[in-house]
Amino acid sequence: MEEKIREELYSKLESEFDSYKKELETLTSKEIIDKSYETTMKEELMCLFYPESQRYDLDEIKALKNEKNSLETLYQGWMDSDLNINQLLEDNTDEIVAELAEEYKTKQSKKKAKER
């Protein structure tokens, strides 16, 4: 029964996301681009609720499933939060750039060694 409820919630979220995408089809290209962040975040939020996920307990799943527009509720909750996605991006980018710089230095050292 628990698995069925999780599947029902995920199906509901998918249906809401599909409806959202259909609404996007009525917009201009600029309006669609302006909504790209919302689209991405809604898709990511939806992924948190794969039926196989045990991240949320059954009461939490039922409560969310009971919402009229669950996906919009999740998105608005994200937008109202004080969390900053930029910090995650900065941390990840710092790691990538540091790794690239280290690889570059190694390549330059090898290149100089060959030139000698």
FITOR-535884 format. One record per residue (C-alpha): chain; x, y, z. Coordinates in Angstrom, 1 decimal. Example, Ala and Ser with C-alpha at 12.3 -4.5 7.8 and 13.67 -1.06 7.14 Angstrom:
2
{chaine=A, east=12.3, north=-4.5, up=7.8}
{chaine=A, east=13.7, north=-1.1, up=7.1}
***
This chain:
116
{chaine=A, east=0.0, north=0.0, up=0.0}
{chaine=A, east=2.8, north=2.4, up=0.9}
{chaine=A, east=4.5, north=1.9, up=-2.5}
{chaine=A, east=1.1, north=2.5, up=-4.2}
{chaine=A, east=0.7, north=5.9, up=-2.4}
{chaine=A, east=4.3, north=6.9, up=-3.4}
{chaine=A, east=3.5, north=5.9, up=-7.0}
{chaine=A, east=0.3, north=7.9, up=-6.9}
{chaine=A, east=2.1, north=11.0, up=-5.7}
{chaine=A, east=4.8, north=10.7, up=-8.3}
{chaine=A, east=2.2, north=10.3, up=-11.0}
{chaine=A, east=0.3, north=13.3, up=-9.7}
{chaine=A, east=3.6, north=15.4, up=-9.8}
{chaine=A, east=4.3, north=14.1, up=-13.4}
{chaine=A, east=0.8, north=15.1, up=-14.5}
{chaine=A, east=1.1, north=18.6, up=-12.9}
{chaine=A, east=4.5, north=19.0, up=-14.6}
{chaine=A, east=3.1, north=17.9, up=-18.0}
{chaine=A, east=0.3, north=20.4, up=-17.6}
{chaine=A, east=2.8, north=23.1, up=-16.7}
{chaine=A, east=4.8, north=22.2, up=-19.9}
{chaine=A, east=1.6, north=22.5, up=-22.0}
{chaine=A, east=1.1, north=26.0, up=-20.6}
{chaine=A, east=4.6, north=26.9, up=-21.6}
{chaine=A, east=3.7, north=25.9, up=-25.2}
{chaine=A, east=1.3, north=28.9, up=-25.3}
{chaine=A, east=4.0, north=31.4, up=-24.4}
{chaine=A, east=6.4, north=33.4, up=-26.5}
{chaine=A, east=10.0, north=32.2, up=-26.8}
{chaine=A, east=11.1, north=35.0, up=-24.4}
{chaine=A, east=8.5, north=34.0, up=-21.8}
{chaine=A, east=9.6, north=30.4, up=-22.0}
{chaine=A, east=13.2, north=31.4, up=-21.5}
{chaine=A, east=12.2, north=33.6, up=-18.5}
{chaine=A, east=10.5, north=30.5, up=-17.0}
{chaine=A, east=13.5, north=28.2, up=-17.5}
{chaine=A, east=14.6, north=28.4, up=-13.9}
{chaine=A, east=11.1, north=27.5, up=-12.7}
{chaine=A, east=11.0, north=24.6, up=-15.2}
{chaine=A, east=14.3, north=23.3, up=-14.0}
{chaine=A, east=13.5, north=23.6, up=-10.3}
{chaine=A, east=10.1, north=21.9, up=-10.7}
{chaine=A, east=11.7, north=19.0, up=-12.5}
{chaine=A, east=14.4, north=18.6, up=-9.8}
{chaine=A, east=11.7, north=18.8, up=-7.1}
{chaine=A, east=9.7, north=16.1, up=-8.8}
{chaine=A, east=12.8, north=13.9, up=-8.8}
{chaine=A, east=12.9, north=13.9, up=-5.0}
{chaine=A, east=9.7, north=11.9, up=-5.0}
{chaine=A, east=10.6, north=8.9, up=-7.1}
{chaine=A, east=8.4, north=6.1, up=-5.8}
{chaine=A, east=11.5, north=4.1, up=-4.8}
{chaine=A, east=12.8, north=6.9, up=-2.6}
{chaine=A, east=12.3, north=6.5, up=1.1}
{chaine=A, east=13.3, north=10.1, up=1.9}
{chaine=A, east=9.9, north=11.1, up=3.1}
{chaine=A, east=7.6, north=9.1, up=5.4}
{chaine=A, east=4.1, north=8.0, up=4.5}
{chaine=A, east=2.4, north=10.9, up=6.3}
{chaine=A, east=4.5, north=13.4, up=4.5}
{chaine=A, east=3.7, north=11.7, up=1.1}
{chaine=A, east=0.0, north=11.7, up=1.9}
{chaine=A, east=0.1, north=15.4, up=3.0}
{chaine=A, east=1.8, north=16.4, up=-0.2}
{chaine=A, east=-0.5, north=14.2, up=-2.3}
{chaine=A, east=-3.5, north=15.9, up=-0.7}
{chaine=A, east=-2.4, north=19.4, up=-1.9}
{chaine=A, east=-4.3, north=20.8, up=-4.8}
{chaine=A, east=-1.2, north=21.6, up=-6.8}
{chaine=A, east=1.6, north=19.7, up=-5.1}
{chaine=A, east=4.4, north=20.7, up=-7.5}
{chaine=A, east=3.5, north=24.4, up=-7.4}
{chaine=A, east=3.4, north=24.2, up=-3.5}
{chaine=A, east=6.9, north=22.7, up=-3.5}
{chaine=A, east=8.2, north=25.3, up=-6.0}
{chaine=A, east=6.7, north=28.2, up=-4.1}
{chaine=A, east=8.1, north=26.8, up=-0.8}
{chaine=A, east=11.6, north=26.7, up=-2.5}
{chaine=A, east=11.1, north=30.3, up=-3.8}
{chaine=A, east=10.1, north=31.5, up=-0.3}
{chaine=A, east=13.1, north=29.8, up=1.4}
{chaine=A, east=16.3, north=31.5, up=2.5}
{chaine=A, east=18.4, north=28.9, up=0.8}
{chaine=A, east=20.8, north=30.0, up=-1.9}
{chaine=A, east=21.5, north=27.7, up=-4.9}
{chaine=A, east=24.3, north=30.0, up=-5.8}
{chaine=A, east=26.4, north=28.7, up=-2.9}
{chaine=A, east=26.1, north=25.2, up=-4.2}
{chaine=A, east=27.1, north=26.3, up=-7.7}
{chaine=A, east=30.0, north=28.3, up=-6.3}
{chaine=A, east=31.3, north=25.4, up=-4.3}
{chaine=A, east=31.1, north=23.0, up=-7.2}
{chaine=A, east=32.6, north=25.5, up=-9.6}
{chaine=A, east=35.5, north=26.2, up=-7.2}
{chaine=A, east=36.3, north=22.5, up=-7.1}
{chaine=A, east=36.1, north=22.1, up=-10.9}
{chaine=A, east=38.3, north=25.1, up=-11.6}
{chaine=A, east=40.8, north=24.0, up=-9.0}
{chaine=A, east=41.1, north=20.6, up=-10.6}
{chaine=A, east=41.5, north=22.1, up=-14.0}
{chaine=A, east=44.2, north=24.5, up=-12.8}
{chaine=A, east=46.0, north=21.6, up=-11.2}
{chaine=A, east=45.8, north=19.6, up=-14.5}
{chaine=A, east=47.0, north=22.6, up=-16.4}
{chaine=A, east=50.0, north=23.1, up=-14.2}
{chaine=A, east=50.9, north=19.5, up=-14.5}
{chaine=A, east=50.7, north=19.7, up=-18.3}
{chaine=A, east=52.8, north=22.9, up=-18.4}
{chaine=A, east=55.4, north=21.3, up=-16.2}
{chaine=A, east=55.6, north=18.2, up=-18.5}
{chaine=A, east=55.8, north=20.5, up=-21.5}
{chaine=A, east=58.7, north=22.5, up=-20.0}
{chaine=A, east=60.5, north=19.3, up=-19.1}
{chaine=A, east=60.2, north=18.0, up=-22.7}
{chaine=A, east=61.6, north=21.4, up=-24.0}
{chaine=A, east=64.8, north=21.0, up=-22.0}
***
